[in-house]
Protein backbone atom coordinates (compact mmCIF):
# COMPACT_ATOMS: atom_id res chain seq x y z
CA UNK A 1 0.00 0.00 0.00
CA UNK A 2 1.32 3.42 -0.94
CA UNK A 3 1.50 5.98 1.83
CA UNK A 4 -0.31 8.54 -0.31
CA UNK A 5 -3.25 6.13 -0.62
CA UNK A 6 -3.38 5.68 3.15
CA UNK A 7 -3.44 9.46 3.69
CA UNK A 8 -6.21 9.96 1.11
CA UNK A 9 -8.37 7.23 2.64
CA UNK A 10 -7.76 8.62 6.12
CA UNK A 11 -9.13 11.98 4.96
CA UNK A 12 -12.24 10.32 3.53
CA UNK A 13 -12.94 8.34 6.71
CA UNK A 14 -12.37 11.43 8.83
CA UNK A 15 -15.00 13.40 6.90
CA UNK A 16 -17.55 10.62 7.34
CA UNK A 17 -16.78 10.42 11.06
CA UNK A 18 -17.16 14.17 11.56
CA UNK A 19 -20.52 14.15 9.81
CA UNK A 20 -21.64 11.19 11.91
CA UNK A 21 -20.72 13.07 15.08
CA UNK A 22 -23.18 15.79 14.07
CA UNK A 23 -26.08 13.52 13.07
CA UNK A 24 -25.52 10.88 15.78
CA UNK A 25 -23.38 12.49 18.51
CA UNK A 26 -23.56 9.55 20.92
CA UNK A 27 -23.00 5.99 19.77
CA UNK A 28 -25.70 3.65 21.02
CA UNK A 29 -24.47 1.03 23.45
CA UNK A 30 -22.83 -2.11 22.05
CA UNK A 31 -21.78 -5.03 24.19
CA UNK A 32 -18.65 -7.00 23.33
CA UNK A 33 -20.84 -9.70 21.81
CA UNK A 34 -22.53 -7.12 19.55
CA UNK A 35 -19.18 -6.00 18.16
CA UNK A 36 -18.17 -9.60 17.47
CA UNK A 37 -21.31 -10.04 15.38
CA UNK A 38 -20.90 -6.75 13.51
CA UNK A 39 -17.23 -6.98 12.56
CA UNK A 40 -14.72 -9.78 12.17
CA UNK A 41 -11.69 -8.58 14.15
CA UNK A 42 -9.80 -11.89 13.96
CA UNK A 43 -6.22 -11.84 12.67
CA UNK A 44 -5.41 -14.41 9.97
CA UNK A 45 -2.43 -15.85 8.10
CA UNK A 46 -3.21 -13.95 4.91
CA UNK A 47 -3.81 -10.23 4.65
CA UNK A 48 -6.80 -8.53 3.07
CA UNK A 49 -7.30 -6.28 0.06
CA UNK A 50 -7.02 -2.50 0.28
CA UNK A 51 -10.76 -2.09 -0.17
CA UNK A 52 -11.52 -4.56 2.61
CA UNK A 53 -8.94 -2.93 4.85
CA UNK A 54 -10.26 0.63 4.54
CA UNK A 55 -13.84 -0.59 4.85
CA UNK A 56 -12.90 -2.17 8.18
CA UNK A 57 -11.12 0.97 9.36
CA UNK A 58 -14.20 3.03 8.57
CA UNK A 59 -16.55 0.61 10.32
CA UNK A 60 -14.40 0.39 13.44
CA UNK A 61 -14.07 4.18 13.58
CA UNK A 62 -17.83 4.62 13.34
CA UNK A 63 -18.35 2.05 16.12
CA UNK A 64 -15.97 3.80 18.55
CA UNK A 65 -17.54 5.99 21.29
CA UNK A 66 -17.63 9.65 20.21
CA UNK A 67 -15.78 11.49 22.94
CA UNK A 68 -15.42 14.65 20.86
CA UNK A 69 -19.12 15.28 20.23
CA UNK A 70 -21.11 17.99 21.96
CA UNK A 71 -23.09 15.35 23.84
CA UNK A 72 -20.10 13.92 25.68
CA UNK A 73 -19.82 14.99 29.34
CA UNK A 74 -18.43 11.76 30.76
CA UNK A 75 -14.69 12.21 31.22
CA UNK A 76 -12.22 14.98 31.98
CA UNK A 77 -11.00 15.05 28.40
CA UNK A 78 -13.07 15.93 25.34
CA UNK A 79 -13.12 17.98 22.19
CA UNK A 80 -10.45 18.57 19.63
CA UNK A 81 -8.76 21.58 18.10
CA UNK A 82 -7.54 21.97 14.53
CA UNK A 83 -4.03 23.21 15.44
CA UNK A 84 -3.34 20.35 17.86
CA UNK A 85 -4.86 17.74 15.59
CA UNK A 86 -2.69 18.90 12.68
CA UNK A 87 0.50 18.66 14.74
CA UNK A 88 -0.55 15.32 16.22
CA UNK A 89 -1.10 13.79 12.78
CA UNK A 90 2.25 15.12 11.61
CA UNK A 91 3.92 13.65 14.71
CA UNK A 92 2.62 10.23 13.63
CA UNK A 93 3.85 10.80 10.09
CA UNK A 94 7.27 11.97 11.32
CA UNK A 95 7.49 8.90 13.57
CA UNK A 96 10.50 9.91 15.62
CA UNK A 97 11.08 9.87 19.38
CA UNK A 98 12.23 12.37 21.97
CA UNK A 99 15.06 10.53 23.73
CA UNK A 100 17.97 12.13 21.83
CA UNK A 101 18.52 15.38 19.97
CA UNK A 102 20.07 13.35 17.16
CA UNK A 103 16.72 11.81 16.22
CA UNK A 104 14.32 14.47 17.56
CA UNK A 105 16.13 17.61 16.42
CA UNK A 106 13.90 20.68 16.47
CA UNK A 107 11.24 18.77 18.40
CA UNK A 108 13.49 19.01 21.48
CA UNK A 109 13.33 22.80 21.21
CA UNK A 110 9.56 22.58 20.77
CA UNK A 111 9.22 20.60 24.01
CA UNK A 112 11.56 22.90 25.88
CA UNK A 113 9.59 25.95 24.74
CA UNK A 114 6.21 24.68 25.88
CA UNK A 115 7.66 23.21 29.10
CA UNK A 116 9.25 26.55 29.99
CA UNK A 117 5.93 28.30 29.37
CA UNK A 118 4.21 25.98 31.84
CA UNK A 119 7.02 26.36 34.39
CA UNK A 120 6.58 30.12 34.26
CA UNK A 121 2.84 29.84 34.85
CA UNK A 122 3.29 27.56 37.87
CA UNK A 123 5.91 29.97 39.26
CA UNK A 124 9.02 27.78 39.09
CA UNK A 125 11.79 30.27 38.30
CA UNK A 126 14.57 27.71 37.99
CA UNK A 127 12.71 24.51 37.26
CA UNK A 128 12.56 21.87 34.56
CA UNK A 129 10.03 19.46 33.16
CA UNK A 130 9.39 16.46 30.97
CA UNK A 131 6.39 15.03 29.13
CA UNK A 132 4.83 11.72 30.11
CA UNK A 133 2.13 9.44 28.66
CA UNK A 134 -0.44 10.52 31.25
CA UNK A 135 -1.09 12.21 34.57
CA UNK A 136 -0.80 8.97 36.53
CA UNK A 137 2.71 8.53 35.10
CA UNK A 138 3.65 12.12 35.95
CA UNK A 139 2.42 11.59 39.51
CA UNK A 140 4.46 8.38 39.69
CA UNK A 141 7.63 10.16 38.55
CA UNK A 142 7.11 12.90 41.14
CA UNK A 143 6.76 10.28 43.88
CA UNK A 144 10.03 8.65 42.81
CA UNK A 145 11.89 11.97 42.90
CA UNK A 146 10.42 12.80 46.31
CA UNK A 147 11.34 9.38 47.72
CA UNK A 148 14.91 9.57 46.44
CA UNK A 149 15.34 13.10 47.73
CA UNK A 150 14.19 11.94 51.15
CA UNK A 151 16.73 9.11 51.23
CA UNK A 152 19.16 8.55 48.37
CA UNK A 153 20.24 5.18 49.78
CA UNK A 154 16.92 3.61 48.73
CA UNK A 155 18.12 3.18 45.15
CA UNK A 156 20.79 0.72 46.30
CA UNK A 157 19.66 -0.51 49.68
CA UNK A 158 15.86 -0.44 49.49
CA UNK A 159 13.55 0.69 52.27
CA UNK A 160 15.29 -1.29 55.01
CA UNK A 161 12.04 -2.12 56.75
CA UNK A 162 11.09 1.52 57.22
CA UNK A 163 7.65 2.81 56.36
CA UNK A 164 7.71 5.74 53.95
CA UNK A 165 4.39 7.58 54.18
CA UNK A 166 2.32 9.35 51.52
CA UNK A 167 -0.46 11.84 52.34
CA UNK A 168 -3.34 12.60 49.98
CA UNK A 169 -6.92 13.81 50.16
CA UNK A 170 -9.77 11.30 50.06
CA UNK A 171 -10.89 13.25 46.96
CA UNK A 172 -7.58 12.78 45.11
CA UNK A 173 -6.94 10.72 41.98
CA UNK A 174 -6.66 6.96 42.44
CA UNK A 175 -3.17 6.96 40.89
CA UNK A 176 -1.64 8.15 44.17
CA UNK A 177 -2.54 4.91 45.96
CA UNK A 178 -1.81 2.82 42.88
CA UNK A 179 1.66 4.37 42.50
CA UNK A 180 2.48 3.75 46.16
CA UNK A 181 1.70 0.09 45.59
CA UNK A 182 3.80 -0.13 42.43
CA UNK A 183 6.79 1.50 44.14
CA UNK A 184 6.68 -0.97 47.01
CA UNK A 185 5.78 1.74 49.52
CA UNK A 186 2.60 -0.15 50.35
CA UNK A 187 -0.94 1.03 49.76
CA UNK A 188 -1.60 0.92 53.49
CA UNK A 189 1.10 3.55 53.92
CA UNK A 190 -0.99 6.13 52.06
CA UNK A 191 -2.79 8.32 54.58
CA UNK A 192 -6.20 9.41 53.28
CA UNK A 193 -6.74 12.92 54.58
CA UNK A 194 -10.27 14.18 55.19
CA UNK A 195 -11.73 16.95 53.03
CA UNK A 196 -14.03 19.86 53.81
CA UNK A 197 -17.52 20.41 52.36
CA UNK A 198 -16.04 21.79 49.10
CA UNK A 199 -13.66 18.86 48.67
CA UNK A 200 -10.42 20.53 49.82
CA UNK A 201 -7.87 18.68 51.89
CA UNK A 202 -8.18 19.28 55.63
CA UNK A 203 -4.84 20.80 56.63
CA UNK A 204 -5.45 20.20 60.34
CA UNK A 205 -6.00 16.48 59.76
CA UNK A 206 -2.93 16.40 57.49
CA UNK A 207 -0.64 17.79 60.17
CA UNK A 208 -2.10 15.50 62.82
CA UNK A 209 -1.37 12.44 60.64
CA UNK A 210 2.21 13.57 60.01
CA UNK A 211 2.79 14.07 63.74
CA UNK A 212 1.39 10.62 64.48
CA UNK A 213 3.66 8.97 61.89
CA UNK A 214 6.72 10.71 63.27
CA UNK A 215 5.88 9.47 66.76
CA UNK A 216 5.49 5.96 65.33
CA UNK A 217 8.96 6.13 63.75
CA UNK A 218 7.69 6.31 60.19
CA UNK A 219 9.12 8.49 57.40
CA UNK A 220 6.69 11.11 56.03
CA UNK A 221 8.03 12.07 52.60
CA UNK A 222 5.26 13.03 50.14
CA UNK A 223 2.13 15.18 50.24
CA UNK A 224 -0.12 15.06 47.19
CA UNK A 225 -2.24 18.19 46.92
CA UNK A 226 -4.79 18.56 44.14
CA UNK A 227 -5.70 21.36 41.74
CA UNK A 228 -9.08 20.25 40.46
CA UNK A 229 -10.15 17.01 42.11
CA UNK A 230 -11.46 14.29 39.82
CA UNK A 231 -15.02 14.27 41.11
CA UNK A 232 -15.81 17.70 42.58
CA UNK A 233 -13.14 19.75 40.79
CA UNK A 234 -11.93 21.25 44.08
CA UNK A 235 -8.64 23.10 44.63
CA UNK A 236 -6.72 22.47 47.84
CA UNK A 237 -5.36 25.33 49.96
CA UNK A 238 -1.78 25.28 48.74
CA UNK A 239 -0.42 27.96 51.07
CA UNK A 240 -1.58 26.02 54.14
CA UNK A 241 -0.27 22.72 52.82
CA UNK A 242 3.07 24.29 51.90
CA UNK A 243 3.54 25.58 55.45
CA UNK A 244 3.04 22.06 56.79
CA UNK A 245 5.32 20.47 54.17
CA UNK A 246 8.13 22.86 55.02
CA UNK A 247 7.61 22.50 58.77
CA UNK A 248 8.09 18.73 58.58
CA UNK A 249 10.41 18.60 55.55
CA UNK A 250 7.93 16.69 53.38
CA UNK A 251 7.85 16.97 49.58
CA UNK A 252 4.76 18.79 48.28
CA UNK A 253 3.39 17.74 44.90
CA UNK A 254 0.38 19.33 43.19
CA UNK A 255 -1.64 17.08 40.94
CA UNK A 256 -2.92 19.74 38.55
CA UNK A 257 -3.82 17.26 35.83
CA UNK A 258 -7.32 18.70 35.57
CA UNK A 259 -7.11 22.15 37.10
CA UNK A 260 -3.60 23.30 36.27
CA UNK A 261 -4.79 24.95 33.07
CA UNK A 262 -6.65 27.55 35.16
CA UNK A 263 -3.23 29.19 35.46
CA UNK A 264 -3.73 30.34 31.86
CA UNK A 265 -6.69 32.50 32.98
CA UNK A 266 -6.30 35.81 34.77
CA UNK A 267 -9.82 35.35 36.09
CA UNK A 268 -9.32 31.89 37.57
CA UNK A 269 -5.59 31.58 38.34
CA UNK A 270 -6.31 32.64 41.93
CA UNK A 271 -7.50 29.06 42.47
CA UNK A 272 -3.85 28.01 42.30
CA UNK A 273 -2.48 30.65 44.65
CA UNK A 274 0.62 29.19 46.28
CA UNK A 275 1.41 26.75 43.46
CA UNK A 276 4.92 28.21 43.27
CA UNK A 277 5.53 26.93 46.82
CA UNK A 278 5.21 23.29 45.76
CA UNK A 279 8.12 21.03 44.79
CA UNK A 280 6.51 19.45 41.72
CA UNK A 281 3.42 19.81 39.57
CA UNK A 282 1.46 17.62 37.13
CA UNK A 283 -0.24 19.43 34.23
CA UNK A 284 -2.37 17.65 31.61
CA UNK A 285 -2.89 19.64 28.43
CA UNK A 286 -5.34 17.02 27.15
CA UNK A 287 -7.93 18.11 29.68
CA UNK A 288 -8.95 21.78 29.87
CA UNK A 289 -6.76 22.70 26.90
CA UNK A 290 -8.50 20.12 24.63
CA UNK A 291 -5.21 18.84 23.18
CA UNK A 292 -5.47 15.22 21.89
CA UNK A 293 -4.64 12.59 24.51
CA UNK A 294 -2.18 12.09 25.98
CA UNK A 295 -0.24 15.23 26.84
CA UNK A 296 0.99 15.29 30.44
CA UNK A 297 3.85 17.27 31.96
CA UNK A 298 5.77 16.74 35.17
CA UNK A 299 7.27 20.04 36.31
CA UNK A 300 9.80 20.23 39.15
CA UNK A 301 10.89 23.35 40.99
CA UNK A 302 14.61 22.58 41.11
CA UNK A 303 16.54 22.16 37.89
CA UNK A 304 18.73 19.08 37.81
CA UNK A 305 16.52 16.78 39.84
CA UNK A 306 15.17 14.87 36.84
CA UNK A 307 18.67 14.12 35.55
CA UNK A 308 19.77 13.20 39.06
CA UNK A 309 17.08 10.56 39.46
CA UNK A 310 16.35 9.35 35.92
CA UNK A 311 19.57 9.49 33.90
CA UNK A 312 21.37 6.26 33.03
CA UNK A 313 24.60 5.89 31.10
CA UNK A 314 24.13 4.39 27.61
CA UNK A 315 27.00 5.12 25.24
CA UNK A 316 25.24 3.46 22.32
CA UNK A 317 22.38 5.93 22.67
CA UNK A 318 23.47 9.29 24.07
CA UNK A 319 26.10 10.53 21.65
CA UNK A 320 25.27 14.23 21.41
CA UNK A 321 27.57 17.12 22.16
CA UNK A 322 25.06 18.77 24.49
CA UNK A 323 23.54 16.48 27.14
CA UNK A 324 20.84 19.06 27.93
CA UNK A 325 19.31 18.38 24.51
CA UNK A 326 19.08 14.62 25.05
CA UNK A 327 15.76 14.49 26.89
CA UNK A 328 16.12 10.77 27.55
CA UNK A 329 18.53 11.82 30.30
CA UNK A 330 15.69 13.38 32.31
CA UNK A 331 12.88 10.99 31.44
CA UNK A 332 11.67 7.66 32.84
CA UNK A 333 11.23 6.54 29.24
CA UNK A 334 13.54 5.89 26.33
CA UNK A 335 11.39 5.86 23.22
CA UNK A 336 8.78 8.60 23.61
CA UNK A 337 6.30 10.05 21.15
CA UNK A 338 6.57 13.65 19.90
CA UNK A 339 3.63 14.84 22.01
CA UNK A 340 4.89 18.34 22.77
CA UNK A 341 4.30 19.31 19.13
CA UNK A 342 0.49 19.26 19.54
CA UNK A 343 0.61 21.27 22.78
CA UNK A 344 2.97 23.85 21.31
CA UNK A 345 0.71 24.07 18.23
CA UNK A 346 -2.33 24.97 20.35
CA UNK A 347 -0.49 27.74 22.19
CA UNK A 348 1.17 29.04 18.99
CA UNK A 349 -2.13 29.24 17.10
CA UNK A 350 -4.43 30.59 19.81
CA UNK A 351 -1.84 32.54 21.75
CA UNK A 352 -2.17 32.91 25.49
CA UNK A 353 -5.12 35.25 24.99
CA UNK A 354 -7.00 32.67 22.91
CA UNK A 355 -6.27 29.88 25.37
CA UNK A 356 -7.47 32.08 28.21
CA UNK A 357 -10.78 32.67 26.42
CA UNK A 358 -11.26 28.92 25.99
CA UNK A 359 -10.50 28.20 29.65
CA UNK A 360 -12.84 30.97 30.82
CA UNK A 361 -15.54 29.57 28.55
CA UNK A 362 -15.34 26.19 30.31
CA UNK A 363 -15.86 27.82 33.71
CA UNK A 364 -18.75 29.84 32.28
CA UNK A 365 -20.36 26.65 30.93
CA UNK A 366 -20.12 25.01 34.36
CA UNK A 367 -21.66 28.09 35.97
CA UNK A 368 -24.49 28.05 33.44
CA UNK A 369 -25.08 24.32 33.98
CA UNK A 370 -25.23 24.92 37.74
CA UNK A 371 -27.85 27.64 37.19
CA UNK A 372 -29.93 25.15 35.16
CA UNK A 373 -29.83 22.74 38.08
CA UNK A 374 -30.77 25.40 40.61
CA UNK A 375 -33.78 26.53 38.53
CA UNK A 376 -35.19 23.02 38.23
CA UNK A 377 -37.09 21.80 41.34
CA UNK A 378 -36.51 18.14 40.37
CA UNK A 379 -32.72 18.61 40.42
CA UNK A 380 -30.45 19.36 43.35
CA UNK A 381 -26.83 20.51 43.38
CA UNK A 382 -24.48 18.38 45.45
CA UNK A 383 -21.91 21.19 45.65
CA UNK A 384 -21.64 24.47 43.78
CA UNK A 385 -18.88 23.94 41.19
CA UNK A 386 -15.44 25.37 41.92
CA UNK A 387 -14.26 24.59 38.40
CA UNK A 388 -15.72 22.58 35.49
CA UNK A 389 -17.41 19.65 37.28
CA UNK A 390 -21.15 19.99 37.96
CA UNK A 391 -22.51 17.40 40.41
CA UNK A 392 -26.25 16.98 41.00
CA UNK A 393 -28.98 14.50 41.89
CA UNK A 394 -32.46 13.89 40.44
CA UNK A 395 -35.62 13.34 42.46
CA UNK A 396 -37.04 9.84 42.26
CA UNK A 397 -34.35 8.16 40.13
CA UNK A 398 -30.86 6.91 40.81
CA UNK A 399 -27.88 8.48 38.99
CA UNK A 400 -26.66 5.03 37.95
CA UNK A 401 -29.92 4.26 36.14
CA UNK A 402 -30.07 7.68 34.47
CA UNK A 403 -26.52 7.40 33.11
CA UNK A 404 -27.15 3.84 31.91
CA UNK A 405 -30.36 4.84 30.13
CA UNK A 406 -28.76 7.83 28.39
CA UNK A 407 -25.82 5.70 27.26
CA UNK A 408 -27.82 2.77 25.94
CA UNK A 409 -30.30 5.02 24.15
CA UNK A 410 -27.48 7.02 22.54
CA UNK A 411 -28.68 10.36 23.94
CA UNK A 412 -25.91 11.65 26.18
CA UNK A 413 -22.75 10.18 27.65
CA UNK A 414 -22.26 11.20 31.28
CA UNK A 415 -21.09 9.41 34.41
CA UNK A 416 -21.89 9.24 38.11
CA UNK A 417 -19.65 9.52 41.16
CA UNK A 418 -19.79 9.47 44.94
CA UNK A 419 -18.65 11.79 47.72
CA UNK A 420 -19.58 12.08 51.40
CA UNK A 421 -21.87 9.10 51.07
CA UNK A 422 -23.95 10.56 48.22
CA UNK A 423 -24.10 9.29 44.64
CA UNK A 424 -24.72 11.92 41.96
CA UNK A 425 -24.34 12.65 38.28
CA UNK A 426 -20.99 14.26 37.46
CA UNK A 427 -21.21 16.48 34.40
CA UNK A 428 -17.79 17.49 33.04
CA UNK A 429 -17.87 20.78 31.10
CA UNK A 430 -14.51 20.18 29.45
CA UNK A 431 -15.09 20.69 25.71
CA UNK A 432 -14.54 24.36 24.81
CA UNK A 433 -16.54 23.96 21.58
CA UNK A 434 -19.73 23.38 23.56
CA UNK A 435 -22.23 26.24 23.84
CA UNK A 436 -25.10 26.96 26.22
CA UNK A 437 -27.52 25.35 23.76
CA UNK A 438 -25.61 22.07 24.20
CA UNK A 439 -26.01 22.42 27.97
CA UNK A 440 -29.75 22.97 27.44
CA UNK A 441 -29.90 19.80 25.35
CA UNK A 442 -28.04 17.90 28.06
CA UNK A 443 -30.70 18.73 30.65
CA UNK A 444 -33.47 18.05 28.15
CA UNK A 445 -32.14 14.51 27.76
CA UNK A 446 -31.76 14.19 31.54
CA UNK A 447 -35.49 14.92 31.82
CA UNK A 448 -36.26 12.37 29.09
CA UNK A 449 -34.34 9.70 30.99
CA UNK A 450 -35.90 10.59 34.33
CA UNK A 451 -39.42 10.48 32.86
CA UNK A 452 -38.80 7.10 31.23
CA UNK A 453 -37.37 5.63 34.43
CA UNK A 454 -40.24 6.90 36.57
CA UNK A 455 -42.85 5.41 34.20
N, C-alpha and C positions, 0 to 999 in steps of 0.2 A: 504494500500500500504506500502510495506517495504521500509525503507529509502535507503537500498542498491540498490533496483530496480530503485528508483528515480535518484540516482547518476549515475547508468549505462546508463539510458536513456538520462540523461543530456549530458553525454559524446558523445553519438551517435548523438544527435541533434547538438551539438557544432561542430562536425567534418563536418557534412553536411553544416552547416552555413558558416564555414570557406572556404570550397570549393566553395560555391555559391558566396562568396565575390570575389573570384578570377575570376570566369567565368562570373559573372554578378555583377560588383562592385557597380552599382547604380540601385536601384529598380525603375522600371518605375512607373510613377505617378498613384496613385489610389485615387479616391474620396471616401468620406465616404459611398456613395451609392454602390460603387464597392466592398468595404469590406463587406458590409451587404449581398451582393449576393454571395461572395466567401466563407464566413465562418459564421456559426451560433454562435454568441457570447452570445445569451440569456441564462440567468440563470434560472434553472427549479427546481421543487420540488425534483426530483430524480437525483442522480448523474449519472455519465457515467462509462463505463468500463475503465480499464487501457489502453487498446489499443486505444480506442477513445480519451482518455485524452492526451496521448503522441502524437498522430497524430495531435490533435489540437495545442498542444504546438509547434510542429515542423512547422506547417503551419503558425501560428501567427509569429513565429520567422523569417521565410523566407519572410514574408510580412511587416516586420519592416524596415524602412529606414536604410541603411548601413553606419553608421557614422564612421566606422573604416576602410573603404576601402581606397585605394589609389586614388580614384576619388572623395573624399569628401573634399571640400574646403570651406564649407558653414559657419561653426561656429568656435568659438574659443576653441573648445575641439575636439579631434579626436584621433584616434589610440588607441592602447592598448599595454601593456607590460606584458610579462609572469610573472615576479616577483609580480607585483601589482595585476594582475588577480588572481594568486594563493592565495595571502593573502586575497583578497576581497571575494573569494568563501569560504575560511575558516571562515571569519568573519560571513558570513551568516549561515554556519553550526554551529558555536559556539553559535550564537544567544544570546549574552549578551549585556549589555549596559554600558556606561561609567560614570554613575552618582555617583557610589560609588566604592571604592576599594574592598569592600566585594564581589561584583559581577563581577567586571572587572579584578581585580588582576593584573597580569603582563601587561595587556593592558594599564593600567595607566602609567606604566613606559615606555612603547612603545610610548605613546602620548607625554609624557614629553621629551623623547629623541629627537624626531623629531621636536617638538616645540622649544626646546632649540637650535637646529641646525639652524632653521629659524631665531630665535631671534638674533643669532650671526651674520648671514649674513646681516640682516637689520642694525645691529649696536646698538641694545638695550642691554646694558651691565647688566642692572638689571631689565629686563622686564619679562613678562609672556604672555601666550597665551592660546587659546582654539579653538577647531575645531567647525565648524558650517556647516549646510547643504548646504551652497552656499555663493558666494561672496556678494549677496544682503543682506543676513542675517548678514554677518560679518560687512558690512557697517552700517547696522541698529544698531548693538550692539555698534559700535564705536560712533555713533551719540548719543546714550543714555548715554554712559559714559561721552562724552564731555558736553552734556546738564547738567547732574547732577553735574559735576565738576564746571560748570559755576555758578550754583545756586542749592544748595542741598535742598532748601525748596520746589522745584518743586514737589518732590515725594509726599509730603503731602498737599501742598497748590495749586499746579497747576501753570499755567503761570501768573495768576493775571492780565490778560489783556495786558501783555507786549508782544512785538514781538521779538522772538528769531530768529536770521537770520543765514542762511546757505549760503555759497559761493562755487560755483563749476563752472568749465569750461562748455561752451556750447558743448564741445566734450565729456563730462563725461558720465558715465553709467546712464541709466534712473532710477536706484534704488535710487539715491540720492534724487530726487524729490519725488519719490514714498514713501520713508521712512519718509520724512518730513511730508507728508500727513498723514501717518499712526500714527505718533507720536503726531499729533495735532498741529504741528508747523505751518502748513499751506503751501501749495505748492507755494502760492504767496510770501512767505517769503524766497524762495530760489533765490538768486541772480545769474543769468547766466552770467558768466564772459566771455568776448570775448577771442578769441584765435588768435595766429599769423598764418602765412602761413603754418607752419608745423603742427599746431594743439595744440600748447602749450598754457597754460593759460597766459593771459596778466596780468603781475604783476601790472602794472600801473593802469589798469582798476580795478583790485581787491582792491588796496588800496583806490582808489577814492570811490568805493562803500562802503567800511567800514567806511570811513570818513563821507559820506553822512548819513549812518544809525545812526552813533553816534550823529550827529547833530539833527536827527529826533527823538532821544530818544529811539531808538531800541537797542537790545542787540546782537551784533555780537558774535557768540560762536563757529562756526565750519567752517573750510575751508577744502574742499575735493579736494586734488590734485590727479593727476592720473599718474600712471606708466604703460603706454601702453593703450592708449585710444581705445575704442571699435571699432571705424571705421578706424582711420588712424594709430593707434598703437603708438601715440606720447607720449613722456615723458615730463612732466612739469619740470620747473626749480625749484627744491626743495630748493636750497639755498636762492633764492630770496623770495620764498613764506614763508619760515621759518622766515626770517627777518621781514616780515610783520606780521606774526602770533604772534611773540614775542613782537613786538612793540605795538600791540593792545590787547595783552592777549587773543588771539583766538586759540582754539584747531586746530592743523593741522593733518589731516588724509591723508594717501596715499592709494588710491585704486590701489593696485598692483596685482589685480586679474589676469590680463593677463601678465603684464610685470615684476612682482616681481621675476620670476624665472631667469631673466637675472643676478641676483645677484650670481647665481651659476657659472657664466662664467667670467673668468679673462678678456676676450676680450671685453665683453659687460657690465660689472657691472658699468662702468663709467656713463651709462645712468641713474643710480640711485644715483649719487653723491648727498649727503645731506640727504639721507633717514634716517640716524641716528638722524637727527634734528627734525623729526616728532614726534607726540605723539602716533600715532597708525598706523597700517599697515594691509591691507588685502592681503592675498597671496593664490591663488588658485593652488593647485598642479595638478588639473585635466585639466589644460590648457597646458602650455608649457612642463610640466613634463609628460604628457600623462598618468597620473594615472586615473583609472576609476572614473567617476562622482559619487557623489560629494566629494570634498576634499578641503574645504576652512578653512583657519586659520585667526583668528583675533589676532594680536600681539599688545601689548601695552607696552610703554616704561617704565612705573612705576609699579613695582610689588606691588600687593595689591589692585589695582583699580578694577579688575574684581570681587574679593570677596566683596569689598566695595559696589558695585552697583548691584550685581546679586545674592548674597547669601540670603537665606531665611531659617529660623529655621524650621526643620521638624524632630522631635525626632524619628518618626517611620521609617525614611529613613537613616539619617546620624548617624551611630552608630559606626564609626571607631575610632581607637585610635589616628590617625593622620589626622587632617582635610585637610592637604595639599594634601592628596591622594584621597580625595573625590571630583572629578572634577565637580560634580553637584553644588558645592559651588561657582564656578566661571563661570558657564554657564547659558545662558538664558533658556536652556532646562533641562528637567529631563531625561527621556529616550533618549538615543542618541547612534546611531550605532557605532561600532568599526571601524571607518574610518581611524584612524591613522595607523593601521596595514598595509594597502596597500601602504601608503606613505613611511613609514619606510622601507617596503620591497624593494621598488624601490631604495632608497638610499643605503640600505645594500648590495643589489646585484650589482648595477652599481658602487657604490662608488661615491665620489664627482667628480672624474676624468671622470667617465663614463657619469654622468649626464651633466657635462660641455660639453662633446663632442656632446651629443644629442641637447643641447640648441644651441651650435654654428652651428650645422647642420641646424637647423630651420632658423637661420639668413642667412646662406649661400643659402638656398633654396629661400628665399625671394629676395635676391640679384640677384640670377640667373633668377628668374621669372621677375624681373624688367628689366634685360638685354634683355630678350625675347620681352618684350613690346617695349623697346626703339629701337630694331632692326626692328620692324615691322611697316611700314608706315601707316597701317590701324588702329594701336593702339596708344593710347596716355596716358602717365602716368598722374594721377591727382597730386600726390605728390610722390617724391622718398621715399621709405619705411624707416622708422626709426627702425622698428622692423620686425614683421612677417606678417604684412598686406600689400598687394599689391593692389593698387586702380588704375583702368584704364578705359578708355572709348574706344568705337569702332566706327569707321566712318560709318555713314549711318544707324545704328540700335540702338535702345534704350536698355540700360542694363536690364530693366525689361523684355523685350521680349526675350532677349538672355538667361537669367536665367530660364525663364519659359520653353523655348524650350528645353534646356539641361536637365531640370528636367523631363519633360513629356516624352522625348525620352529615358530617362535612360542612358544618356551619362556622365554627370558630375553634381555634386550638388555644386552650388556656389550661393552666394547672391549678392544683390546690396544695396548700401547705398547712403547717401547724405551728402555733406558738402559744405559750402560757395556757396550754390545755384546750385551745380552741382551734378547730379546723375551718379554713376559709379559702375562698378563691383568691389566688395571687395573680393579678393582671400586671404584666411587665410592659410598660410603655417605653420600648427600647428602639423602635424603628423610627428614625427621624423623617421618613417619607409619609408617615401616617398623619392624617388631619383629624379635626374634631368630628367630621362626618363619619370617619371610621370608628371613632369612639362611640358615637351614637349607634352605629350599626352593631357594635359589640354588645351594648346593653339591650338592644332590640332582640338579639339572638339569645341573650341570657333570659329574657322574659319568655321567649318561645320555649326554651328548654324547661323553665320552671313551670309553665302552664301545662306542658306535656307530661311532666313528672307528677304533677298534682292530680291529673285527671284519673 
